[in-house]
Amino acid sequence: MNDLSNAVLRERDLAVLWHPCTQMKDHEWLPMIPIRRGRGVWLEDFDGNWYLDAISSWWVNLFGHANPGINGHIREQLESLEHVILAGFTHEPVVELAERLVELTPSGLERCFFADNGSAAVEVALKMSFHYWRNTGQPAKTRFVALENSYHGETLGALAVGDVPLYKETYEPLLMEIMTAPSPDCYEREPGMSWEEHSRLRFEAMDRLLAEHADTVAAVIVEPLVQCAGGMRMYHPVYLSLLRDACDRYGVHLIADEIAVGFGRTGTLFACEQAGITPDFLCLSKGLTGGYLPLSVVLTGNALYEAFYDDYERLTAFLHSHSYTGNALGCAAALGTLQQFGQRDVIGDNRQLAARMAAATEGLKDHPHVAEIRQTGMILAMELVRDHNTREPFPWQERRGLAAYQHALTEGVLLRPLGNVLYFMPPYVITPGEIDRLARVAARSIDAAVAESA
Ligand SMILES: *Cc1c(COP(=O)(O)O)cnc(C)c1O
């Protein structure tokens, strides 16, 4: 182990691995970073360089790497049971976790169906909604409505209800057809318009769509408050209240995909709380295990559950499964994570950190190449453009965001952007001093990335 270095591991890696979401040819000039260990918000590579994990390792980490409390939970579970089939069998961590989730999520969510990753949870919610309408004598309700610029995962069903062209376009011939409503995304609002006005205005098209197609629509699926993979685009909670109301009026399910925004990212434990709504299905993953192990869950209400509950011969059961459904180690990690929330006022403390993120980036607001700095709770995004005033984007081929990423790495910060959108979505154990440092590095990374534009 001691003679391993970045160079050695890179070479071995490139001989046998194929990395996610990566044009592998980039690695001819863009060195990947082999990580030896993590501690809190920090990651150390094999050459002894440390990196501040400003994006929570793809939005999963909540309480830091190698968190002693969560480690303890997993270690203890490991001694008794690593995994057991969840059909016909059960175990203590999964029961306890389901009880806790029912308690913590918006009222009316009373049943937990576990899966093992976010995309799988989305597939479960889509299938359950469709199947519910079949079981209740409305088999014409088979279609789904999603928002422009939405993202719900990469498996074929989840990809079909997403709308990020970069991920979707290639596979279009394989995907079911869905209906798309305009996004309430407030980056697109007219000058002088408030987030609330814009989000209300954008809802009108959704309302018309539902009015016209309610007979054939099973569910609407949305990412509450922040379209994360779509470039951290944000909107006002009023959109969710209006949508809940319309779904009730038209008899359509509402699926809230809080896989990225759940567990405190938006300033409340769940984003739906800010609109005071309960979705028919709530999908959770990512932060669920604090960034430790793959696990996901779909919560729904007892009335919905009852529509599947009948004599076996009626064939109404939800016959869906994944091998690692409700994995005991994953559930232990999740319980360890929830315990972290209970040990101090995390949501309250995060308000201070969120205010610090705003203050630390204040100076970038009028930067000639930053169109907007937007924030929802613990997510803050900076939109890089060619021209601050006209918001003319940089041509995507110039990969300005990638240049910012490369610069940030030289200063010990992991700031992986989404196209030309740089963002902070740090673990909640980041300190105010580290936030200031992050902002200084982000400013220099932006300057480095835009340097060649005239
Ligand atoms: C990440 C993500 C998913 C997919 O989760 P995976 O575990 O990566 O399959 C789905 N929806 C949203 C909103 C996400 O951010």
The ligand as an SDF file (V2000), in Angstrom:
LIG
                    3D

 15 15  0  0  0  0  0  0  0  0999 V2000
  -29.1330   11.3250   -8.5050 C   0  0  0  0  0  0  0  0  0  0  0  0
  -30.5640   11.4590   -8.8040 C   0  0  0  0  0  0  0  0  0  0  0  0
  -31.3310   10.3660   -9.2200 C   0  0  0  0  0  0  0  0  0  0  0  0
  -30.7360    9.0070   -9.5210 C   0  0  0  0  0  0  0  0  0  0  0  0
  -30.1530    8.4160   -8.4170 O   0  0  0  0  0  0  0  0  0  0  0  0
  -29.0350    7.2710   -8.6820 P   0  0  0  0  0  0  0  0  0  0  0  0
  -28.7820    6.6970   -7.3350 O   0  0  0  0  0  0  0  0  0  0  0  0
  -27.8490    8.0060   -9.2410 O   0  0  0  0  0  0  0  0  0  0  0  0
  -29.6060    6.3100   -9.6380 O   0  0  0  0  0  0  0  0  0  0  0  0
  -32.6870   10.5480   -9.4010 C   0  0  0  0  0  0  0  0  0  0  0  0
  -33.2640   11.7420   -9.1890 N   0  0  0  0  0  0  0  0  0  0  0  0
  -32.5620   12.8210   -8.7820 C   0  0  0  0  0  0  0  0  0  0  0  0
  -33.2680   14.1000   -8.5430 C   0  0  0  0  0  0  0  0  0  0  0  0
  -31.1910   12.7290   -8.5990 C   0  0  0  0  0  0  0  0  0  0  0  0
  -30.4830   13.8050   -8.2670 O   0  0  0  0  0  0  0  0  0  0  0  0
  1  2  1  0
  2  3  1  0
  2 14  2  0
  3  4  1  0
  3 10  2  0
  4  5  1  0
  5  6  1  0
  6  7  2  0
  6  8  1  0
  6  9  1  0
 10 11  1  0
 11 12  2  0
 12 13  1  0
 12 14  1  0
 14 15  1  0
M  END
$$$$
